[in-house]
Amino acid sequence: MDRITVNPKILGGKPIVRGTRISVEFILELLASGVGEDEIVVDYPHLTQEDIYACLRYAVDSMRNEINITLEAAL
């Protein structure tokens, strides 16, 4: 996880790709909207494919211990 860092002075402390101001969240949003890894690297040449994979690993790790509770709507 050396490619992902958190600094309270950058983007309000969101996890970012080290050495950039690009958040993990932004990379995940790009991927989720159908933008391919190759296109991301072309559009953001200071990123590498390894940075993209690190964002995915970060997301998986952050979800690993998450507990989901289904709540019924109040009537």
C-alpha positions in Angstrom: 0.0 0.0 0.0 2.9 2.4 -0.4 1.2 4.0 -3.5 -1.8 5.2 -1.4 -1.4 7.8 1.2 -3.6 10.1 3.4 -2.7 13.7 4.3 -5.2 15.8 6.1 -4.0 18.8 4.2 -4.8 17.3 0.8 -8.4 16.8 -0.3 -9.6 16.9 3.2 -7.7 13.7 4.2 -9.1 11.5 1.5 -6.9 8.6 0.4 -4.9 9.7 -2.7 -2.3 8.2 -5.0 1.1 9.2 -3.5 2.6 12.2 -5.2 -0.6 13.4 -6.7 -3.8 15.1 -5.7 -5.9 12.3 -7.3 -8.1 10.5 -4.9 -8.7 6.8 -4.8 -12.4 7.6 -5.0 -11.9 9.5 -8.3 -10.1 6.5 -9.9 -12.8 4.1 -8.7 -15.5 6.4 -10.1 -13.7 6.4 -13.5 -13.4 2.7 -13.5 -17.1 2.2 -12.5 -18.2 4.5 -15.3 -16.5 2.4 -17.8 -13.2 4.3 -18.4 -10.5 1.7 -19.1 -7.2 1.5 -17.3 -5.3 2.4 -20.4 -7.4 5.5 -21.0 -6.8 6.6 -17.4 -3.1 6.3 -17.8 -3.2 8.3 -21.1 -5.4 11.0 -19.6 -3.3 11.2 -16.4 0.2 10.4 -17.5 1.7 10.8 -14.0 -0.4 7.7 -13.0 0.7 4.2 -13.7 -1.3 1.0 -14.0 0.2 -0.1 -10.7 -1.4 3.1 -9.1 -4.8 2.0 -10.5 -4.3 -1.5 -9.1 -3.3 0.0 -5.7 -6.6 2.0 -5.7 -8.5 -1.3 -6.3 -6.6 -3.0 -3.6 -7.3 -0.2 -1.2 -11.0 -0.4 -1.9 -11.0 -4.2 -1.3 -9.1 -3.8 1.9 -11.4 -1.1 3.2 -14.5 -3.2 2.5 -13.0 -6.4 4.0 -14.1 -5.5 7.6 -17.2 -3.5 6.8 -20.5 -4.7 8.2 -23.6 -4.2 6.2 -27.0 -4.0 8.0 -30.2 -4.0 6.1 -32.8 -1.7 7.7 -36.5 -1.7 6.9 -38.1 1.6 6.2 -40.3 3.1 8.9 -44.0 3.1 8.0 
